[in-house]
Amino acid sequence: MKRREFISLLGGAAAGWPLVGARAAKQYGPGVSDTEIKLGQTMPYSGPASAFGAVGLTMAAYFSMINEHGGIRGRRLSLLSLDDAYSPPKAVEQIRRLVEQDQVFFIASPLGTPSNLAIRKYLNANKVPTVFAASGLATFGDRANYPWTIGWLPTFEAEARIYTQYILQHVPNARIAIFYQNDDLGRDYVRGVQKELGEKAKSMLVAVQSYELSEPTVDSQIGILKASGADILINASTSKFAAQSIRVAHDIGWKPQQFLSYASASVAGVMVPAGPEKAEGLISSTYFKDPSDPQWAGDTEYRDYLAFMTRFRSGASTSDTFNLAGYLLGASLVKLIEQCGDDLTRENVMEQTLKLDVHIPMLLPGVKLHTSATDFYPIESLQLQRFDGKSSFTLFGEVMNASPQN
């Protein structure tokens, strides 16, 4: 509470007025004033995951749109978005700057599993919220040990289990290979497949290969996986390596049924660099309306998204789902801040993250942001989709529960 408001309340008490409205007075944390809400984040604008930088650029553009319409309760949103190059040490350095020098209100949707893991301990020790961490690790819902952190995405392990359920149902004698990033992101996928296969993993899981972010190519890993005789490939890689692996598999004549992490299911960011025809039939999953899917052409939310991109991200690809992710995250953060009212303290932000039940435009029908005192995962639904080898994915099947608690 600001000093002048505090004095005003004291004056009311001295005059015999009841202090019933005291709790409704404005309360501000660091980075908040009557005119501004200052947020911070790190993004991989350079390095091996630089395609994800579109998320941060579009999120900033979304806030510009909100500001053009008066901000949130008269307060402008300022986003300080710094490059961490997908490097954990760089992420820690940048986050310390945002907290200690820039005095941001909270850290808004920092992207990347390695970076989020690296910054989590520091931010929790300093009681600075990380709101909607852009990673699918289930550990970002570990409220007991990290009460100042909450994720946003469906978990990677749950997605892997959904893929495996589909395989068991439709290809019960499959020979499965896994290609994964050698970090917690990739290991969560491996864990999900193994859990769902159970005893069948001994006969069905025939090959597993990982890669390091520092590797220039993954040709050798894909060659080894082909030699295993696998007819199913679960591809748990990030954008640069997803494009490489899809292209290499096709070029060496290996055509397994691929299941690709939703984190890399971008037409512009992955399929086009790989060669769209080389990804024909690839299956992924989604929780949002894919801008490249013609079924949404007449949809009001889709048209609003196109209008936003034209006005605030002119020249950027509307079919790039990394841009859509920035749009969705921006809208989610705005909904949360609106829900906080004038109690813009870090404590209230974290309290409100567990009271969400809102629809965000461009999420699939039936998918919403929902949390509670016992549910710390905002999005827990996914639907399968298949790439047409040209320019779009087509949804199939039903929306499925992707809760990590299943």
Secondary structure, DSSP 8 states (H G I E B T S, - for coil): --HHHHHHHHHHHHTT---GGGGGS-EE-TTB-SSEEEEEEEE-SSSTTGGGHHHHHHHHHHHHHHHHTTTBTTBEEEEEEEE-TT-HHHHHHHHHIIIIIS--S-EE--B-HHHHHHHHHHHHHTT--EEEEB---GGGG-TTT-TTEEE-S--HHHHHHHHHHHHHHH-TT--EEEEEETTHHHHHHHHHHHHHHGGGHHHHEEEEEEE-TT-S--HHHHHHHHHTT-SEEEEE--HHHHHHHHHHHHHTT---EEEE-GGG--IIIIIHHH-GGGGTT-EEEESB--TT-GGGTT-HHHHHHHHHHHHHSTTS-TT-HHHHHHHHHHHHHHHHHHHTTTEE-HHHHHHHTTS-EE--TTB-TT--EE-BTTB--S--EEEEEEE-SSS-EEEEEEEEE--TT-
